[in-house]
Amino acid sequence: MDQSEITPRLLFSNVPVDCHDEYLRLWVEARGYRVFSLRLIRDQVSGTSPSFAHVQLMNCGKVEEAVRSLDGQELGGRKVKVACFAIHSARR
């Protein structure tokens, strides 16, 4: 598998349960990181967020910098944890 098939993303944890997609997008972008895609992980039954989100940045080269910058910052009264993870694309 070559590098073009790996998409680095940010994994946010400890996101407030009442956080909405657009609020998180604006929060990340206000800190200098343009968002390509964002997905709050929600409970299928209640619709609430169990504190996790996946964020893909427009500039994949800024992922490690974003982790260092955003990890531990306060979002809606909670200190978020931010880590990097990779999604492997299925190319055929």
URGILIN-V145154 format. One line per field, one symbol per residue. phi: phi as a letter, one per 40 degrees, with the letter a starting at -180 (. if undefined). psi: psi as a letter, one per 30 degrees, with the letter a starting at -180 (. if undefined). burial: b if it has 9 or more other C-alpha atoms within 8 Angstrom, else e. A space follows every 10 residues. Layout:
phi->???
psi->???
burial->???
This chain:
phi->.ccccbbcbc bcbgcdcccb dcccdccccc cgbcccaaac cbccccgccc gbabbbccbc ccccccdccc cgccbfgbcc bbbbabbccc bb
psi->klffgkjklk jklgkkfgkl eeeeeeeeef ggjkkelkjk jlkeefglkh gkkkkklejf fgeeeeeeef kflkjhgkjk kklklkkjkj k.
burial->eeeebbbbbb bbbbbbeebe beebbebbbe eebbbeebeb bebeeeeebb bbbbbbbeeb ebbeebbeeb beeebeebbb bbbbeeeeee ee
